[in-house]
Amino acid sequence: MEVIGLDIGFGYTKCTDGQRFLVFKSVYGEAAELQFREQLLSDPDEEDYLHVEIDDNAYFVGELAERQSVERFFTLDQSQFVADFTKVLALTPLSTLVARQEPVKLVAGLPISHYRRHRTELVNILKGQHPLVSIDKDGQRTDTVVRISDVKVVPQPFGTVMNLMLSDLGEVRDRRFLREKIGVIDVGFRTTDYTIADRTRYSERGSKTTDTGISRAYTAIAAKLQESSGVNVELYRLYDAVDRGSIKIHGKRYDLKLVKEQAFSQLASTIATDANRLWANDWDMDRVMITGGGGAVLAPYMSKLLKGEIMPVEPGTDVRLNNVRGYWKYGKRLWTRGAPAAAAAATASS
């Protein structure tokens, strides 16, 4: 039995078995017949070559789709994302991380405001047996079956709380979360989630989802680029360019530093204002955590605008993985905590 954490985000999909992590862009496209498969210099990373056949349809996923697919699929619509993207984006990494027919117990997350509406739908899509074909970079085909026996869906930001609170064995390692009131701001690509864990209990009053994900800043950057270059750059093709601070279009390089600074500052101000307003009555909060891929880049802008003590991020931490690590740890707590002791006791009594 394998416990898996799965974080299917609008920007990136993250998946882990506790040892390995797969991270790839949440985009897929129809698979084309590749005439030339050899890598000119070095072998592609595992997440750079994702090619699967599901329900008799062949897909390139992530970076491979961006490079090779003529028709690519990417959305910021929550209903469409769950219905049309979840299966492909979930089964692709599971086919790599899990052995054929190995039972999988899966923990995944949904934005807070979409949790009640889409939780059952997500479980129904993921749970069960899923035959598929995985194709490697050399064109070798492997038939496999992903068998998901259990699915637990949680509000997204609680992954970060679980990651900090629990050990890799699912045991409580930081007991302050059992007695403190923690505010969590989870900035994703499409949405931002705000929630309060009051001694690990969910606070409905202090929780909501807004459409102020990092994509809002990317949309502003893309609009400025279109004005100056005449090219409408897809948002998922801006990730690396924004990190670098420049992009080359038709041989001309465009500096993004100023527009990036403006877009990030404005978005951070909006998110911080929303948090301060939402938590106006929660003045007894012990600390505030900023998480998510968008949170990683906006934290320097937001920290000085938020009320309360901000929990620092440990150096070297990939904040994008906070939720998926927490999902996996929570799965360990649900399904394997105490299992070795129980197995030993059963062996001794037999």
ABEGO torsion letter per residue (X at the ends): XBBBBBBBBAABBBBBAGABBBBBBBBBBBBBBBABABBAABBBBAAABBBBBBGGBBBBBEAAAAAABABBBBBABAAAAAAAAAAAAAAAAAAAABBBGBBBBBBBBBBAAAAAAAAAAAAAAABEBBBBBBBBAAGBBBBBBBBBABBBBBBAAAAAAAAAABBAAGBBABAAAAABBBBBBBBBAABBBBBBBBGGBBBAAABBBBAABAAAAAAAAAAAAAAAAGBBBBAAAAAAAAAAGBBBBGGBBBBAAAAAAAAAAAAAAAAAAAAAAAAAABAABABBBBBEAAAAAAAAAAAAABBEBBBBBBBGBBAAAAAAAAAAAAAAAAAABGAAAAAAAAAAAX
